[in-house]
Amino acid sequence: MRKMALAGVLLVIPVVVLLWVPHYAKVEPKLFGFPFFFWYQFLWVFICSALTWTAYKLTLSARGKTTHKVGEDR
């Protein structure tokens, strides 16, 4: 049950962080000429992918399942 709760927390983190717009609604610091607002959100694309993958693996582990080949019985 702890793994499922942790997976839920990992999925909620990006939602909370990205809904907190005043935190990142600014121009400075710029990165390669891009304002903070844009590159911060783009960075979260990769962070969200990593968090989602981790939550998926935790869910599989909590359910006692592993990945299997197509057509293979579970």
PQR file of N, CA, C, O and H, with PARSE charges and radii, in Angstrom:
ATOM      1  N   MET A   1       0.825  -1.195   0.000 -0.4000 1.5000
ATOM      2  CA  MET A   1       0.000   0.000   0.000 -0.0000 2.0000
ATOM      3  C   MET A   1       0.868   1.257   0.000  0.5500 1.7000
ATOM      4  O   MET A   1       0.470   2.280  -0.558 -0.5500 1.4000
ATOM      5  N   ARG A   2       2.041   1.194   0.616 -0.4000 1.5000
ATOM      6  CA  ARG A   2       2.925   2.350   0.637 -0.0000 2.0000
ATOM      7  C   ARG A   2       3.408   2.712  -0.758  0.5500 1.7000
ATOM      8  O   ARG A   2       3.557   3.889  -1.085 -0.5500 1.4000
ATOM      9  H   ARG A   2       2.364   0.363   1.069  0.4000 1.0000
ATOM     10  N   LYS A   3       3.652   1.691  -1.582 -0.4000 1.5000
ATOM     11  CA  LYS A   3       4.123   1.944  -2.944 -0.0000 2.0000
ATOM     12  C   LYS A   3       3.049   2.647  -3.762  0.5500 1.7000
ATOM     13  O   LYS A   3       3.357   3.541  -4.550 -0.5500 1.4000
ATOM     14  H   LYS A   3       3.531   0.735  -1.316  0.4000 1.0000
ATOM     15  N   MET A   4       1.811   2.256  -3.585 -0.4000 1.5000
ATOM     16  CA  MET A   4       0.711   2.901  -4.308 -0.0000 2.0000
ATOM     17  C   MET A   4       0.535   4.345  -3.855  0.5500 1.7000
ATOM     18  O   MET A   4       0.277   5.229  -4.671 -0.5500 1.4000
ATOM     19  H   MET A   4       1.561   1.530  -2.945  0.4000 1.0000
ATOM     20  N   ALA A   5       0.676   4.582  -2.558 -0.4000 1.5000
ATOM     21  CA  ALA A   5       0.569   5.950  -2.044 -0.0000 2.0000
ATOM     22  C   ALA A   5       1.710   6.807  -2.587  0.5500 1.7000
ATOM     23  O   ALA A   5       1.495   7.959  -2.965 -0.5500 1.4000
ATOM     24  H   ALA A   5       0.886   3.863  -1.895  0.4000 1.0000
ATOM     25  N   LEU A   6       2.905   6.258  -2.626 -0.4000 1.5000
ATOM     26  CA  LEU A   6       4.051   6.983  -3.162 -0.0000 2.0000
ATOM     27  C   LEU A   6       3.849   7.275  -4.647  0.5500 1.7000
ATOM     28  O   LEU A   6       4.186   8.360  -5.120 -0.5500 1.4000
ATOM     29  H   LEU A   6       3.080   5.323  -2.319  0.4000 1.0000
ATOM     30  N   ALA A   7       3.303   6.315  -5.376 -0.4000 1.5000
ATOM     31  CA  ALA A   7       3.017   6.534  -6.795 -0.0000 2.0000
ATOM     32  C   ALA A   7       2.021   7.676  -6.970  0.5500 1.7000
ATOM     33  O   ALA A   7       2.168   8.493  -7.879 -0.5500 1.4000
ATOM     34  H   ALA A   7       3.028   5.434  -4.992  0.4000 1.0000
ATOM     35  N   GLY A   8       1.028   7.737  -6.123 -0.4000 1.5000
ATOM     36  CA  GLY A   8       0.060   8.832  -6.173 -0.0000 2.0000
ATOM     37  C   GLY A   8       0.699  10.176  -5.891  0.5500 1.7000
ATOM     38  O   GLY A   8       0.397  11.169  -6.553 -0.5500 1.4000
ATOM     39  H   GLY A   8       0.909   7.074  -5.384  0.4000 1.0000
ATOM     40  N   VAL A   9       1.579  10.207  -4.912 -0.4000 1.5000
ATOM     41  CA  VAL A   9       2.282  11.451  -4.582 -0.0000 2.0000
ATOM     42  C   VAL A   9       3.155  11.898  -5.757  0.5500 1.7000
ATOM     43  O   VAL A   9       3.208  13.084  -6.081 -0.5500 1.4000
ATOM     44  H   VAL A   9       1.825   9.401  -4.374  0.4000 1.0000
ATOM     45  N   LEU A  10       3.837  10.944  -6.390 -0.4000 1.5000
ATOM     46  CA  LEU A  10       4.684  11.282  -7.537 -0.0000 2.0000
ATOM     47  C   LEU A  10       3.866  11.870  -8.685  0.5500 1.7000
ATOM     48  O   LEU A  10       4.358  12.733  -9.413 -0.5500 1.4000
ATOM     49  H   LEU A  10       3.794   9.980  -6.127  0.4000 1.0000
ATOM     50  N   LEU A  11       2.643  11.421  -8.854 -0.4000 1.5000
ATOM     51  CA  LEU A  11       1.794  11.945  -9.917 -0.0000 2.0000
ATOM     52  C   LEU A  11       1.177  13.297  -9.569  0.5500 1.7000
ATOM     53  O   LEU A  11       0.821  14.063 -10.465 -0.5500 1.4000
ATOM     54  H   LEU A  11       2.243  10.721  -8.263  0.4000 1.0000
ATOM     55  N   VAL A  12       1.049  13.592  -8.300 -0.4000 1.5000
ATOM     56  CA  VAL A  12       0.462  14.864  -7.869 -0.0000 2.0000
ATOM     57  C   VAL A  12       1.493  15.998  -7.889  0.5500 1.7000
ATOM     58  O   VAL A  12       1.128  17.158  -8.078 -0.5500 1.4000
ATOM     59  H   VAL A  12       1.339  12.970  -7.572  0.4000 1.0000
ATOM     60  N   ILE A  13       2.765  15.676  -7.696 -0.4000 1.5000
ATOM     61  CA  ILE A  13       3.810  16.699  -7.623 -0.0000 2.0000
ATOM     62  C   ILE A  13       3.783  17.653  -8.823  0.5500 1.7000
ATOM     63  O   ILE A  13       3.724  18.865  -8.618 -0.5500 1.4000
ATOM     64  H   ILE A  13       3.061  14.733  -7.542  0.4000 1.0000
ATOM     65  N   PRO A  14       3.824  17.155 -10.069 -0.5600 1.5000
ATOM     66  CA  PRO A  14       3.833  18.100 -11.187  0.2800 2.0000
ATOM     67  C   PRO A  14       2.558  18.933 -11.292  0.5500 1.7000
ATOM     68  O   PRO A  14       2.606  20.093 -11.703 -0.5500 1.4000
ATOM     69  N   VAL A  15       1.437  18.359 -10.930 -0.4000 1.5000
ATOM     70  CA  VAL A  15       0.177  19.106 -10.979 -0.0000 2.0000
ATOM     71  C   VAL A  15       0.242  20.296 -10.032  0.5500 1.7000
ATOM     72  O   VAL A  15      -0.082  21.420 -10.415 -0.5500 1.4000
ATOM     73  H   VAL A  15       1.397  17.417 -10.596  0.4000 1.0000
ATOM     74  N   VAL A  16       0.659  20.047  -8.802 -0.4000 1.5000
ATOM     75  CA  VAL A  16       0.738  21.116  -7.809 -0.0000 2.0000
ATOM     76  C   VAL A  16       1.762  22.173  -8.213  0.5500 1.7000
ATOM     77  O   VAL A  16       1.483  23.370  -8.147 -0.5500 1.4000
ATOM     78  H   VAL A  16       0.923  19.134  -8.490  0.4000 1.0000
ATOM     79  N   VAL A  17       2.938  21.733  -8.628 -0.4000 1.5000
ATOM     80  CA  VAL A  17       4.005  22.671  -8.980 -0.0000 2.0000
ATOM     81  C   VAL A  17       3.608  23.535 -10.174  0.5500 1.7000
ATOM     82  O   VAL A  17       3.835  24.745 -10.158 -0.5500 1.4000
ATOM     83  H   VAL A  17       3.164  20.760  -8.682  0.4000 1.0000
ATOM     84  N   LEU A  18       3.026  22.939 -11.198 -0.4000 1.5000
ATOM     85  CA  LEU A  18       2.690  23.702 -12.393 -0.0000 2.0000
ATOM     86  C   LEU A  18       1.422  24.542 -12.239  0.5500 1.7000
ATOM     87  O   LEU A  18       1.213  25.479 -13.009 -0.5500 1.4000
ATOM     88  H   LEU A  18       2.843  21.956 -11.211  0.4000 1.0000
ATOM     89  N   LEU A  19       0.594  24.233 -11.285 -0.4000 1.5000
ATOM     90  CA  LEU A  19      -0.565  25.092 -11.009 -0.0000 2.0000
ATOM     91  C   LEU A  19      -0.197  26.297 -10.145  0.5500 1.7000
ATOM     92  O   LEU A  19      -0.980  27.238 -10.023 -0.5500 1.4000
ATOM     93  H   LEU A  19       0.763  23.472 -10.659  0.4000 1.0000
ATOM     94  N   TRP A  20       0.982  26.267  -9.551 -0.4000 1.5000
ATOM     95  CA  TRP A  20       1.465  27.377  -8.726 -0.0000 2.0000
ATOM     96  C   TRP A  20       2.181  28.374  -9.631  0.5500 1.7000
ATOM     97  O   TRP A  20       3.395  28.553  -9.530 -0.5500 1.4000
ATOM     98  H   TRP A  20       1.618  25.502  -9.650  0.4000 1.0000
ATOM     99  N   VAL A  21       1.430  29.016 -10.509 -0.4000 1.5000
ATOM    100  CA  VAL A  21       1.975  29.880 -11.555 -0.0000 2.0000
ATOM    101  C   VAL A  21       2.786  31.062 -11.022  0.5500 1.7000
ATOM    102  O   VAL A  21       3.827  31.363 -11.606 -0.5500 1.4000
ATOM    103  H   VAL A  21       0.444  28.871 -10.591  0.4000 1.0000
ATOM    104  N   PRO A  22       2.381  31.749  -9.954 -0.5600 1.5000
ATOM    105  CA  PRO A  22       3.194  32.887  -9.496  0.2800 2.0000
ATOM    106  C   PRO A  22       4.643  32.518  -9.165  0.5500 1.7000
ATOM    107  O   PRO A  22       5.522  33.380  -9.162 -0.5500 1.4000
ATOM    108  N   HIS A  23       4.878  31.262  -8.894 -0.4000 1.5000
ATOM    109  CA  HIS A  23       6.226  30.784  -8.591 -0.0000 2.0000
ATOM    110  C   HIS A  23       7.162  30.907  -9.795  0.5500 1.7000
ATOM    111  O   HIS A  23       8.347  31.191  -9.625 -0.5500 1.4000
ATOM    112  H   HIS A  23       4.164  30.562  -8.896  0.4000 1.0000
ATOM    113  N   TYR A  24       6.652  30.701 -10.990 -0.4000 1.5000
ATOM    114  CA  TYR A  24       7.519  30.691 -12.169 -0.0000 2.0000
ATOM    115  C   TYR A  24       7.103  31.705 -13.241  0.5500 1.7000
ATOM    116  O   TYR A  24       7.659  31.686 -14.339 -0.5500 1.4000
ATOM    117  H   TYR A  24       5.689  30.470 -11.129  0.4000 1.0000
ATOM    118  N   ALA A  25       6.157  32.572 -12.958 -0.4000 1.5000
ATOM    119  CA  ALA A  25       5.716  33.576 -13.930 -0.0000 2.0000
ATOM    120  C   ALA A  25       6.648  34.782 -13.890  0.5500 1.7000
ATOM    121  O   ALA A  25       6.283  35.846 -13.389 -0.5500 1.4000
ATOM    122  H   ALA A  25       5.705  32.588 -12.066  0.4000 1.0000
ATOM    123  N   LYS A  26       7.865  34.600 -14.427 -0.4000 1.5000
ATOM    124  CA  LYS A  26       8.840  35.680 -14.470 -0.0000 2.0000
ATOM    125  C   LYS A  26       9.743  35.502 -15.684  0.5500 1.7000
ATOM    126  O   LYS A  26       9.758  34.444 -16.313 -0.5500 1.4000
ATOM    127  H   LYS A  26       8.161  33.736 -14.834  0.4000 1.0000
ATOM    128  N   VAL A  27      10.476  36.528 -15.997 -0.4000 1.5000
ATOM    129  CA  VAL A  27      11.336  36.516 -17.180 -0.0000 2.0000
ATOM    130  C   VAL A  27      12.739  36.039 -16.840  0.5500 1.7000
ATOM    131  O   VAL A  27      13.333  35.280 -17.606 -0.5500 1.4000
ATOM    132  H   VAL A  27      10.464  37.388 -15.487  0.4000 1.0000
ATOM    133  N   GLU A  28      13.265  36.458 -15.733 -0.4000 1.5000
ATOM    134  CA  GLU A  28      14.639  36.110 -15.345 -0.0000 2.0000
ATOM    135  C   GLU A  28      14.631  34.892 -14.433  0.5500 1.7000
ATOM    136  O   GLU A  28      13.687  34.739 -13.658 -0.5500 1.4000
ATOM    137  H   GLU A  28      12.782  37.074 -15.110  0.4000 1.0000
ATOM    138  N   PRO A  29      15.613  34.032 -14.482 -0.5600 1.5000
ATOM    139  CA  PRO A  29      16.805  34.044 -15.323  0.2800 2.0000
ATOM    140  C   PRO A  29      16.501  33.458 -16.697  0.5500 1.7000
ATOM    141  O   PRO A  29      15.698  32.535 -16.831 -0.5500 1.4000
ATOM    142  N   LYS A  30      17.137  33.995 -17.685 -0.4000 1.5000
ATOM    143  CA  LYS A  30      16.979  33.496 -19.052 -0.0000 2.0000
ATOM    144  C   LYS A  30      17.968  32.370 -19.298  0.5500 1.7000
ATOM    145  O   LYS A  30      19.057  32.340 -18.724 -0.5500 1.4000
ATOM    146  H   LYS A  30      17.789  34.746 -17.576  0.4000 1.0000
ATOM    147  N   LEU A  31      17.569  31.445 -20.162 -0.4000 1.5000
ATOM    148  CA  LEU A  31      18.423  30.320 -20.546 -0.0000 2.0000
ATOM    149  C   LEU A  31      18.439  30.265 -22.066  0.5500 1.7000
ATOM    150  O   LEU A  31      17.417  29.984 -22.691 -0.5500 1.4000
ATOM    151  H   LEU A  31      16.685  31.469 -20.628  0.4000 1.0000
ATOM    152  N   PHE A  32      19.594  30.531 -22.658 -0.4000 1.5000
ATOM    153  CA  PHE A  32      19.740  30.596 -24.116 -0.0000 2.0000
ATOM    154  C   PHE A  32      18.743  31.568 -24.738  0.5500 1.7000
ATOM    155  O   PHE A  32      18.246  31.330 -25.839 -0.5500 1.4000
ATOM    156  H   PHE A  32      20.424  30.759 -22.150  0.4000 1.0000
ATOM    157  N   GLY A  33      18.451  32.653 -24.040 -0.4000 1.5000
ATOM    158  CA  GLY A  33      17.538  33.674 -24.543 -0.0000 2.0000
ATOM    159  C   GLY A  33      16.072  33.421 -24.238  0.5500 1.7000
ATOM    160  O   GLY A  33      15.231  34.281 -24.502 -0.5500 1.4000
ATOM    161  H   GLY A  33      18.855  32.846 -23.146  0.4000 1.0000
ATOM    162  N   PHE A  34      15.748  32.255 -23.688 -0.4000 1.5000
ATOM    163  CA  PHE A  34      14.360  31.939 -23.357 -0.0000 2.0000
ATOM    164  C   PHE A  34      14.044  32.404 -21.946  0.5500 1.7000
ATOM    165  O   PHE A  34      14.823  32.151 -21.026 -0.5500 1.4000
ATOM    166  H   PHE A  34      16.431  31.556 -23.474  0.4000 1.0000
ATOM    167  N   PRO A  35      12.915  33.081 -21.756 -0.5600 1.5000
ATOM    168  CA  PRO A  35      12.518  33.501 -20.409  0.2800 2.0000
ATOM    169  C   PRO A  35      12.296  32.295 -19.497  0.5500 1.7000
ATOM    170  O   PRO A  35      11.979  31.198 -19.955 -0.5500 1.4000
ATOM    171  N   PHE A  36      12.469  32.524 -18.216 -0.4000 1.5000
ATOM    172  CA  PHE A  36      12.304  31.470 -17.208 -0.0000 2.0000
ATOM    173  C   PHE A  36      10.973  30.754 -17.360  0.5500 1.7000
ATOM    174  O   PHE A  36      10.916  29.528 -17.255 -0.5500 1.4000
ATOM    175  H   PHE A  36      12.727  33.415 -17.844  0.4000 1.0000
ATOM    176  N   PHE A  37       9.901  31.499 -17.605 -0.4000 1.5000
ATOM    177  CA  PHE A  37       8.560  30.926 -17.714 -0.0000 2.0000
ATOM    178  C   PHE A  37       8.516  29.766 -18.711  0.5500 1.7000
ATOM    179  O   PHE A  37       7.897  28.738 -18.436 -0.5500 1.4000
ATOM    180  H   PHE A  37       9.947  32.495 -17.691  0.4000 1.0000
ATOM    181  N   PHE A  38       9.168  29.924 -19.865 -0.4000 1.5000
ATOM    182  CA  PHE A  38       9.110  28.899 -20.906 -0.0000 2.0000
ATOM    183  C   PHE A  38      10.033  27.722 -20.634  0.5500 1.7000
ATOM    184  O   PHE A  38       9.614  26.570 -20.745 -0.5500 1.4000
ATOM    185  H   PHE A  38       9.672  30.758 -20.088  0.4000 1.0000
ATOM    186  N   TRP A  39      11.297  27.999 -20.276 -0.4000 1.5000
ATOM    187  CA  TRP A  39      12.208  26.864 -20.105 -0.0000 2.0000
ATOM    188  C   TRP A  39      11.897  26.079 -18.843  0.5500 1.7000
ATOM    189  O   TRP A  39      12.198  24.887 -18.780 -0.5500 1.4000
ATOM    190  H   TRP A  39      11.637  28.935 -20.187  0.4000 1.0000
ATOM    191  N   TYR A  40      11.306  26.708 -17.840 -0.4000 1.5000
ATOM    192  CA  TYR A  40      10.904  25.996 -16.621 -0.0000 2.0000
ATOM    193  C   TYR A  40       9.801  24.984 -16.939  0.5500 1.7000
ATOM    194  O   TYR A  40       9.850  23.839 -16.488 -0.5500 1.4000
ATOM    195  H   TYR A  40      11.062  27.676 -17.891  0.4000 1.0000
ATOM    196  N   GLN A  41       8.806  25.420 -17.720 -0.4000 1.5000
ATOM    197  CA  GLN A  41       7.732  24.500 -18.094 -0.0000 2.0000
ATOM    198  C   GLN A  41       8.257  23.366 -18.974  0.5500 1.7000
ATOM    199  O   GLN A  41       7.846  22.216 -18.821 -0.5500 1.4000
ATOM    200  H   GLN A  41       8.767  26.350 -18.086  0.4000 1.0000
ATOM    201  N   PHE A  42       9.158  23.691 -19.887 -0.4000 1.5000
ATOM    202  CA  PHE A  42       9.725  22.657 -20.756 -0.0000 2.0000
ATOM    203  C   PHE A  42      10.536  21.653 -19.949  0.5500 1.7000
ATOM    204  O   PHE A  42      10.507  20.460 -20.253 -0.5500 1.4000
ATOM    205  H   PHE A  42       9.492  24.625 -20.010  0.4000 1.0000
ATOM    206  N   LEU A  43      11.248  22.100 -18.941 -0.4000 1.5000
ATOM    207  CA  LEU A  43      11.995  21.206 -18.058 -0.0000 2.0000
ATOM    208  C   LEU A  43      11.051  20.221 -17.373  0.5500 1.7000
ATOM    209  O   LEU A  43      11.391  19.054 -17.177 -0.5500 1.4000
ATOM    210  H   LEU A  43      11.271  23.069 -18.694  0.4000 1.0000
ATOM    211  N   TRP A  44       9.871  20.700 -17.014 -0.4000 1.5000
ATOM    212  CA  TRP A  44       8.905  19.838 -16.346 -0.0000 2.0000
ATOM    213  C   TRP A  44       8.357  18.739 -17.248  0.5500 1.7000
ATOM    214  O   TRP A  44       7.839  17.740 -16.749 -0.5500 1.4000
ATOM    215  H   TRP A  44       9.595  21.648 -17.173  0.4000 1.0000
ATOM    216  N   VAL A  45       8.459  18.900 -18.554 -0.4000 1.5000
ATOM    217  CA  VAL A  45       8.053  17.814 -19.460 -0.0000 2.0000
ATOM    218  C   VAL A  45       8.888  16.570 -19.161  0.5500 1.7000
ATOM    219  O   VAL A  45       8.353  15.465 -19.068 -0.5500 1.4000
ATOM    220  H   VAL A  45       8.880  19.711 -18.959  0.4000 1.0000
ATOM    221  N   PHE A  46      10.193  16.753 -19.014 -0.4000 1.5000
ATOM    222  CA  PHE A  46      11.087  15.628 -18.729 -0.0000 2.0000
ATOM    223  C   PHE A  46      10.924  15.123 -17.293  0.5500 1.7000
ATOM    224  O   PHE A  46      10.966  13.918 -17.044 -0.5500 1.4000
ATOM    225  H   PHE A  46      10.627  17.651 -19.090  0.4000 1.0000
ATOM    226  N   ILE A  47      10.741  16.046 -16.361 -0.4000 1.5000
ATOM    227  CA  ILE A  47      10.541  15.652 -14.965 -0.0000 2.0000
ATOM    228  C   ILE A  47       9.243  14.845 -14.829  0.5500 1.7000
ATOM    229  O   ILE A  47       9.213  13.827 -14.136 -0.5500 1.4000
ATOM    230  H   ILE A  47      10.708  17.025 -16.564  0.4000 1.0000
ATOM    231  N   CYS A  48       8.174  15.300 -15.491 -0.4000 1.5000
ATOM    232  CA  CYS A  48       6.892  14.574 -15.444 -0.0000 2.0000
ATOM    233  C   CYS A  48       7.021  13.179 -16.040  0.5500 1.7000
ATOM    234  O   CYS A  48       6.440  12.221 -15.531 -0.5500 1.4000
ATOM    235  H   CYS A  48       8.198  16.126 -16.053  0.4000 1.0000
ATOM    236  N   SER A  49       7.782  13.072 -17.115 -0.4000 1.5000
ATOM    237  CA  SER A  49       7.987  11.754 -17.726 -0.0000 2.0000
ATOM    238  C   SER A  49       8.677  10.808 -16.751  0.5500 1.7000
ATOM    239  O   SER A  49       8.280   9.652 -16.608 -0.5500 1.4000
ATOM    240  H   SER A  49       8.254  13.851 -17.528  0.4000 1.0000
ATOM    241  N   ALA A  50       9.705  11.303 -16.089 -0.4000 1.5000
ATOM    242  CA  ALA A  50      10.433  10.476 -15.118 -0.0000 2.0000
ATOM    243  C   ALA A  50       9.539  10.095 -13.931  0.5500 1.7000
ATOM    244  O   ALA A  50       9.574   8.954 -13.470 -0.5500 1.4000
ATOM    245  H   ALA A  50      10.028  12.242 -16.205  0.4000 1.0000
ATOM    246  N   LEU A  51       8.748  11.036 -13.441 -0.4000 1.5000
ATOM    247  CA  LEU A  51       7.865  10.756 -12.307 -0.0000 2.0000
ATOM    248  C   LEU A  51       6.769   9.761 -12.696  0.5500 1.7000
ATOM    249  O   LEU A  51       6.422   8.882 -11.908 -0.5500 1.4000
ATOM    250  H   LEU A  51       8.719  11.963 -13.815  0.4000 1.0000
ATOM    251  N   THR A  52       6.226   9.897 -13.902 -0.4000 1.5000
ATOM    252  CA  THR A  52       5.186   8.975 -14.367 -0.0000 2.0000
ATOM    253  C   THR A  52       5.737   7.569 -14.541  0.5500 1.7000
ATOM    254  O   THR A  52       5.088   6.596 -14.156 -0.5500 1.4000
ATOM    255  H   THR A  52       6.508  10.611 -14.543  0.4000 1.0000
ATOM    256  N   TRP A  53       6.927   7.453 -15.117 -0.4000 1.5000
ATOM    257  CA  TRP A  53       7.559   6.140 -15.295 -0.0000 2.0000
ATOM    258  C   TRP A  53       7.818   5.487 -13.928  0.5500 1.7000
ATOM    259  O   TRP A  53       7.574   4.296 -13.740 -0.5500 1.4000
ATOM    260  H   TRP A  53       7.454   8.243 -15.430  0.4000 1.0000
ATOM    261  N   THR A  54       8.316   6.291 -12.982 -0.4000 1.5000
ATOM    262  CA  THR A  54       8.583   5.771 -11.634 -0.0000 2.0000
ATOM    263  C   THR A  54       7.286   5.316 -10.963  0.5500 1.7000
ATOM    264  O   THR A  54       7.251   4.260 -10.331 -0.5500 1.4000
ATOM    265  H   THR A  54       8.515   7.259 -13.135  0.4000 1.0000
ATOM    266  N   ALA A  55       6.228   6.106 -11.098 -0.4000 1.5000
ATOM    267  CA  ALA A  55       4.935   5.726 -10.521 -0.0000 2.0000
ATOM    268  C   ALA A  55       4.417   4.439 -11.160  0.5500 1.7000
ATOM    269  O   ALA A  55       3.849   3.591 -10.472 -0.5500 1.4000
ATOM    270  H   ALA A  55       6.256   6.964 -11.611  0.4000 1.0000
ATOM    271  N   TYR A  56       4.607   4.290 -12.459 -0.4000 1.5000
ATOM    272  CA  TYR A  56       4.195   3.069 -13.163 -0.0000 2.0000
ATOM    273  C   TYR A  56       4.946   1.855 -12.615  0.5500 1.7000
ATOM    274  O   TYR A  56       4.339   0.821 -12.335 -0.5500 1.4000
ATOM    275  H   TYR A  56       5.068   4.980 -13.018  0.4000 1.0000
ATOM    276  N   LYS A  57       6.257   1.982 -12.465 -0.4000 1.5000
ATOM    277  CA  LYS A  57       7.050   0.861 -11.948 -0.0000 2.0000
ATOM    278  C   LYS A  57       6.655   0.532 -10.503  0.5500 1.7000
ATOM    279  O   LYS A  57       6.585  -0.641 -10.135 -0.5500 1.4000
ATOM    280  H   LYS A  57       6.749   2.822 -12.693  0.4000 1.0000
ATOM    281  N   LEU A  58       6.398   1.544  -9.695 -0.4000 1.5000
ATOM    282  CA  LEU A  58       5.950   1.305  -8.314 -0.0000 2.0000
ATOM    283  C   LEU A  58       4.608   0.589  -8.291  0.5500 1.7000
ATOM    284  O   LEU A  58       4.392  -0.302  -7.468 -0.5500 1.4000
ATOM    285  H   LEU A  58       6.455   2.497  -9.994  0.4000 1.0000
ATOM    286  N   THR A  59       3.705   0.973  -9.190 -0.4000 1.5000
ATOM    287  CA  THR A  59       2.394   0.337  -9.257 -0.0000 2.0000
ATOM    288  C   THR A  59       2.515  -1.132  -9.656  0.5500 1.7000
ATOM    289  O   THR A  59       1.867  -1.999  -9.070 -0.5500 1.4000
ATOM    290  H   THR A  59       3.880   1.697  -9.858  0.4000 1.0000
ATOM    291  N   LEU A  60       3.352  -1.401 -10.656 -0.4000 1.5000
ATOM    292  CA  LEU A  60       3.574  -2.799 -11.049 -0.0000 2.0000
ATOM    293  C   LEU A  60       4.152  -3.601  -9.893  0.5500 1.7000
ATOM    294  O   LEU A  60       3.734  -4.731  -9.640 -0.5500 1.4000
ATOM    295  H   LEU A  60       3.879  -0.697 -11.131  0.4000 1.0000
ATOM    296  N   SER A  61       5.098  -3.021  -9.207 -0.4000 1.5000
ATOM    297  CA  SER A  61       5.732  -3.706  -8.083 -0.0000 2.0000
ATOM    298  C   SER A  61       4.737  -3.957  -6.952  0.5500 1.7000
ATOM    299  O   SER A  61       4.745  -5.025  -6.339 -0.5500 1.4000
ATOM    300  H   SER A  61       5.437  -2.103  -9.413  0.4000 1.0000
ATOM    301  N   ALA A  62       3.889  -2.982  -6.680 -0.4000 1.5000
ATOM    302  CA  ALA A  62       2.909  -3.123  -5.599 -0.0000 2.0000
ATOM    303  C   ALA A  62       1.873  -4.198  -5.920  0.5500 1.7000
ATOM    304  O   ALA A  62       1.370  -4.874  -5.023 -0.5500 1.4000
ATOM    305  H   ALA A  62       3.883  -2.115  -7.178  0.4000 1.0000
ATOM    306  N   ARG A  63       1.563  -4.346  -7.193 -0.4000 1.5000
ATOM    307  CA  ARG A  63       0.582  -5.353  -7.600 -0.0000 2.0000
ATOM    308  C   ARG A  63       1.202  -6.715  -7.822  0.5500 1.7000
ATOM    309  O   ARG A  63       0.494  -7.694  -8.057 -0.5500 1.4000
ATOM    310  H   ARG A  63       1.971  -3.796  -7.921  0.4000 1.0000
ATOM    311  N   GLY A  64       2.524  -6.784  -7.748 -0.4000 1.5000
ATOM    312  CA  GLY A  64       3.200  -8.057  -7.914 -0.0000 2.0000
ATOM    313  C   GLY A  64       3.282  -8.521  -9.346  0.5500 1.7000
ATOM    314  O   GLY A  64       3.435  -9.713  -9.610 -0.5500 1.4000
ATOM    315  H   GLY A  64       3.100  -5.988  -7.557  0.4000 1.0000
ATOM    316  N   LYS A  65       3.180  -7.586 -10.280 -0.4000 1.5000
ATOM    317  CA  LYS A  65       3.233  -7.936 -11.694 -0.0000 2.0000
ATOM    318  C   LYS A  65       4.513  -7.378 -12.307  0.5500 1.7000
ATOM    319  O   LYS A  65       5.061  -6.374 -11.853 -0.5500 1.4000
ATOM    320  H   LYS A  65       3.055  -6.617 -10.066  0.4000 1.0000
ATOM    321  N   THR A  66       4.957  -8.046 -13.327 -0.4000 1.5000
ATOM    322  CA  THR A  66       6.078  -7.536 -14.100 -0.0000 2.0000
ATOM    323  C   THR A  66       5.627  -7.387 -15.543  0.5500 1.7000
ATOM    324  O   THR A  66       4.563  -7.876 -15.924 -0.5500 1.4000
ATOM    325  H   THR A  66       4.512  -8.862 -13.696  0.4000 1.0000
ATOM    326  N   THR A  67       6.415  -6.732 -16.319 -0.4000 1.5000
ATOM    327  CA  THR A  67       6.052  -6.597 -17.726 -0.0000 2.0000
ATOM    328  C   THR A  67       6.124  -7.950 -18.390  0.5500 1.7000
ATOM    329  O   THR A  67       6.914  -8.800 -17.978 -0.5500 1.4000
ATOM    330  H   THR A  67       7.279  -6.335 -16.011  0.4000 1.0000
ATOM    331  N   HIS A  68       5.325  -8.166 -19.397 -0.4000 1.5000
ATOM    332  CA  HIS A  68       5.287  -9.452 -20.093 -0.0000 2.0000
ATOM    333  C   HIS A  68       5.210  -9.209 -21.598  0.5500 1.7000
ATOM    334  O   HIS A  68       4.894  -8.108 -22.050 -0.5500 1.4000
ATOM    335  H   HIS A  68       4.683  -7.476 -19.732  0.4000 1.0000
ATOM    336  N   LYS A  69       5.497 -10.227 -22.339 -0.4000 1.5000
ATOM    337  CA  LYS A  69       5.439 -10.126 -23.794 -0.0000 2.0000
ATOM    338  C   LYS A  69       3.990 -10.214 -24.259  0.5500 1.7000
ATOM    339  O   LYS A  69       3.145 -10.796 -23.580 -0.5500 1.4000
ATOM    340  H   LYS A  69       5.753 -11.121 -21.971  0.4000 1.0000
ATOM    341  N   VAL A  70       3.715  -9.635 -25.412 -0.4000 1.5000
ATOM    342  CA  VAL A  70       2.370  -9.662 -25.976 -0.0000 2.0000
ATOM    343  C   VAL A  70       1.970 -11.105 -26.267  0.5500 1.7000
ATOM    344  O   VAL A  70       2.735 -11.861 -26.866 -0.5500 1.4000
ATOM    345  H   VAL A  70       4.402  -9.162 -25.963  0.4000 1.0000
ATOM    346  N   GLY A  71       0.778 -11.475 -25.842 -0.4000 1.5000
ATOM    347  CA  GLY A  71       0.283 -12.822 -26.065 -0.0000 2.0000
ATOM    348  C   GLY A  71       0.678 -13.805 -24.989  0.5500 1.7000
ATOM    349  O   GLY A  71       0.214 -14.945 -25.007 -0.5500 1.4000
ATOM    350  H   GLY A  71       0.157 -10.861 -25.355  0.4000 1.0000
ATOM    351  N   GLU A  72       1.512 -13.407 -24.057 -0.4000 1.5000
ATOM    352  CA  GLU A  72       1.954 -14.281 -22.976 -0.0000 2.0000
ATOM    353  C   GLU A  72       0.955 -14.232 -21.848  0.5500 1.7000
ATOM    354  O   GLU A  72       0.486 -13.154 -21.482 -0.5500 1.4000
ATOM    355  H   GLU A  72       1.888 -12.481 -24.042  0.4000 1.0000
ATOM    356  N   ASP A  73       0.617 -15.388 -21.284 -0.4000 1.5000
ATOM    357  CA  ASP A  73      -0.299 -15.418 -20.154 -0.0000 2.0000
ATOM    358  C   ASP A  73       0.352 -14.806 -18.946  0.5500 1.7000
ATOM    359  O   ASP A  73       1.564 -14.889 -18.749 -0.5500 1.4000
ATOM    360  H   ASP A  73       0.998 -16.264 -21.581  0.4000 1.0000
ATOM    361  N   ARG A  74      -0.487 -14.186 -18.141 -0.4000 1.5000
ATOM    362  CA  ARG A  74       0.056 -13.511 -16.931 -0.0000 2.0000
ATOM    363  C   ARG A  74       0.141 -14.462 -15.801  0.5500 1.7000
ATOM    364  O   ARG A  74       0.569 -14.087 -14.709 -0.5500 1.4000
ATOM    365  H   ARG A  74      -1.472 -14.118 -18.301  0.4000 1.0000
TER
END
